[in-house]
Amino acid sequence: MAPHDRVDRTRPARRLADVAPRHGGTRVSVFSDRLREANCADSGAGRRWVFASYDQLTDRVGPLSSESPGNLGLVLVETTWRPRQRPYHKQKLAMEIASQRHFALEQARRGVAIRYLTGDETYEELLAPVLEKVGPLHVMEPAERELRTSLAPLVSSGSVEVVPNETWLSTRSQFEKSIGAAGTWRMDRFYRRVRQDSGILMDGKKPTGGKYSFDAENRKAWRGEPVAPDPPTFEVDEIKREVFELVEARFGDHPGRLDATALPASQDEAERAWSWAKTSCLQHFGPYEDAMSTKSAGLFHTRISALMNNGRLLPRRVIEDALALDLPLASQEGFVRQILGWREFMRHVHFETDGFRRLPEGIADNVLDATEPLPDAYWGAPSGLACLDHVVDEVWKTGYGHHITRLMVLSNIATLLGLEPRALSDWFWVAYVDAYDWVVEPNVIGMGTFALGDLFVTKPYVSGAAYVNRMSDYCGDCAFSPKKDCPLTPLYWSFLERNEEALTGNVRMAMPLRSLAKRDPDKRAADREIRARVLAALREGRPVEPEAMS
């Protein structure tokens, strides 16, 4: 990022409301023409100006909800600087840009004056000249650390005023009060406190149904019934078509496949996506939330995480709607826990640690000393492991996968192999449409790879072949047999042996470590050899083959 004192404030701001600018030769004509037609004729003088980032596309809370549209101006920024930071999935880029453009048009039609800035510079560099014309900008606190860093010089100078982000459901005080005596952070303690404070799923002072979590009841495998719904599809309008052309022209070397029919961009489309989720998914969500299948990537997951993370759907409203439905309590609570519990908790963890750059005393950032580089198998090269190959293929096709495929396939295999946690986290950040730093870094570094030890999870989330076989149908198409020669099982034992010292003293790992102690020395040696062979194949971009494991 360019230093604040080097920003050229004399450079004229580029506005799609005034001109049809180009992104690398691609003329943004349809959108700019529509915005010019819808935008207010006045210059915006006397209005209160707001900056909304790519993940704050809402007028239902925050500065855009505080006054009548005629008193408001909105600045939006579309810059190629952001996608140049890392190779984001094409579908993620398309959703971000198309959603922001639709939001600009929606706000213009409401009567909000719009300044839509485009360019290749940082947010600071693009916003600075506009500040000379409209005065201070008001912005809800950005969720992403990267954006907060880019805006920091403007905030320090008083040019940008940060106000609380009203899309969140909990406070830092609630997080701090949930910290245990030993300094550990636990989602279940935090979740109980927020439930008690909010009254959500509470009968007086007691949780509805007598307990806070029905997780133990939500672990059914899915074998075809009830029938999983097909995901909704959406119109390919001119705005999306233009965005897709831009993404292919400017970011054609980025990974992933584009699918405009799978992209909800407008507020109406976000509402339709949520309506589909309520009627088609939530009834069966709870029991099957941990299930995985080659026949359905999402099963009964609602697929709304990207729409909550960009502001189109507000978590509070989503929870209220779910509570108003006639749902089994296990499904209702399981859904609420994902949002009010895990989503809010991970956000606090990320903020508290400054993206794990500031850890509590005594906490290392890679306690298992996992240093293996991320293999090409995560970028689409065949690994020979059907579970990994299927999940990776689905990610690069759609930018989607539910939380168990992320945790118990992608992160599990990475942890068993000893892949470097930050490399895996960065991969998640680019691969998923719903991914932001505050989402992926706690989930991957802290939870998925156990890189921070028991700071905020109680054990490593690792398993051998038995779990994958029990909870999915992946093993049916695999060259390996889960009960005979699947490498995941020896990788699991090798993981325990390699990290025995680090895991000793963890109460939840006591039984696995006792089993390890009883394991035959020859089998332990074979476990180590199989890990070495799997790593050798993946490092070379070759699939793991049964013949090489025997």
Number of C-alpha atoms within 10 A of each C-alpha: 12 12 10 17 8 8 15 12 16 10 12 11 20 20 20 22 22 14 13 19 19 14 18 12 10 16 15 19 16 15 23 22 16 15 25 19 14 21 23 19 9 7 13 20 14 12 17 22 26 23 23 26 22 20 20 25 26 20 17 15 16 20 23 25 12 12 11 11 20 15 17 23 26 24 22 23 23 22 18 17 14 17 18 12 10 13 19 24 26 30 28 25 23 26 26 21 23 24 26 25 24 19 23 26 22 18 23 23 16 15 18 26 29 27 26 21 20 21 20 16 16 19 25 21 24 24 25 22 18 22 17 12 12 18 16 19 23 22 23 20 18 20 23 18 17 16 17 15 15 18 23 15 17 21 19 11 10 13 18 22 17 17 13 12 16 16 20 15 16 21 11 14 8 16 22 14 11 21 16 12 7 7 13 14 21 18 21 16 16 24 26 19 18 21 21 17 13 12 15 17 19 17 12 9 10 14 17 16 14 10 12 18 20 19 16 9 13 19 15 15 18 21 14 11 6 11 13 18 16 13 19 17 15 16 13 15 11 11 20 24 15 18 24 23 16 22 21 14 14 16 19 12 12 19 19 25 15 22 18 21 13 16 25 26 27 19 19 11 17 21 15 16 22 21 15 18 22 17 12 20 22 22 20 21 24 26 22 20 24 22 25 30 20 17 12 14 22 23 28 26 25 21 21 18 19 22 25 21 23 22 21 26 23 19 23 16 10 17 18 12 13 20 17 9 13 10 17 15 17 21 24 23 25 23 22 24 23 14 19 23 23 18 21 23 24 21 23 20 23 24 17 17 13 13 18 18 9 13 15 12 7 6 14 15 19 18 16 23 16 20 14 16 17 20 20 15 20 23 17 20 16 20 21 20 21 19 27 20 23 19 25 25 18 17 24 22 18 22 26 24 22 20 16 16 24 19 19 23 24 22 27 23 22 24 29 26 23 22 21 21 30 21 16 24 24 19 20 27 23 26 28 23 26 24 23 21 20 22 23 26 26 27 25 26 24 26 24 28 33 28 25 21 23 19 20 20 17 17 16 21 16 23 20 20 22 14 14 20 18 16 20 19 20 21 19 14 13 15 15 21 15 20 10 9 16 20 23 26 20 23 28 22 25 24 21 22 17 16 16 16 10 13 21 13 10 15 10 13 16 13 11 11 19 10 11 17 14 8 12 10 11 8 13 17 12 18 21 17 17 20 23 14 16 22 20 13 18 20 16 10 16 18 17 21 17 14 7 10 17 9
